């Protein structure tokens, strides 16, 4: 053998011996002929102790995991019998009793006459790699769980045809559609008919042109109810940078809008209250003079009956103005409620019999009470809260002139008590909803428009909130929330 051949042989031996993989070569009878340092390290045995041993006993020296051994042997027997390579992932135990996961490559070595000469077994320790993969998968699963539980956000993806190809991260909670109901359906299901025709194409065109879109708009839930969102849309690209769809992220801003409305409504109420107080006082002065003179005239004995009748009509209208002024003053006053501990269920029960003293429609109204038992006390003014519920119940009855159902539900959500008063009347249009608590606004032909304004002020003075949900032909629900007693 010449010098270069000897040098090459020594180099190959060193490469095999120092390689960062397990190298094991055994004959057709399974006896180890060659093994490298990595095998010695994992078994904590010298090579002379391993050479001549059965290959399976070298890798599984403590006879642990018999099932894993038999699986490995079955794969090995297949390679020996059919003289074909195989790959196998199997666990072995190192000298420190730690289980190591190894990816094995099995290569049969044959002679020129295709006789089996031996088996070359090369193993790559993939324990750390698998642990990292498991850790990353755990992180990925955790993030998915976090995203899926974020109810204010929804993430979904559409393809270029507008069909939803991914529907996750809070989408089910936000829209009400389950994944199997909406996946591969057109995104138009989440937009109003008007927006599908104009706004949606404009959004996609802007994203194609500028790369992004963000604005406040209204999307549609499964039940057809619209709700406000901040919608962000961006491009969805493949690995080559080609546009293959659009990514939508919608954030529900319903609560923010409610808070903004309450602040705005409070400021408007305060301003209108000051105006109403001024008007009431200005009207009261001449009204006092007019009423006094009318009273004096009507006391006269020699007045013709025709004139007396006309003066009585004037007096009736003056009395009507006086009552309206009284309501204006009541609306404008920020009266501090006389607080006492109250059971809200009992307050409502006490109000219901009082409805019989008011003029209500003759139509049959079904009353359904769903009172949560054992609710905690609130601090409130009994007379003021009775006025609130009488107003709301009368409104509900008057809305159901052809009959219907009035449902009253109380619920303790932990921080406050909630009362929901629902009717099955004609509902309120979206255009009128924003003005429903405004003074002098009424949907009734004979209404003064002060009842709900006074209700709003009373609840506000109790540090509570009142809101309304309504759809035309589906009915109306008032939601009152009041803080618990300290």
Buried (B, 14 or more C-beta within 10 A) or exposed (E): EEEEEEEEEEEEEEEBBEEEBBBBBBBBEBBBEBBBBBBBEBBEBEBEEBBEBEBBBBBBBEEEBEEBBEBBBEBBEEBBEEEEEBEBBBBBBBEEEEEBBBBBBBBBEEEEEEEBEBBBBBBBBBBEEEEEEEEEEEEEEEEEEEBBEBEBBBBBBBBEEBBBBBBBBBBBBBBBBEEEEBBEBBBBBBBBEEBBEEBBEEBBEBBEEEEEBEEEBBBBEBEEEBBBBBBBBBBBEEEEEEEEBBBBBBBBBEEBEEEEEBEEBEEEBEEBBEEBBEBBEEBBEEBEEBBEEBEEBBEEEEEEEEEEEEBEEBBEEBEEBBEBBEBBBBBBEEEEBEEEEBBBBEBBEBBBEEBEEEEBBEEEBEEEEEBBEEBEBBBBBBEBBBBBBBBBBBBBBBBBEEEBBBBBBBBBEEEBBBBBBBBBBBBBEEEBBEBBBBBBBBBEEEBBBBBBBBBBBBBBBBEBBBBBBBBEEBBBBBBBBBBBBE
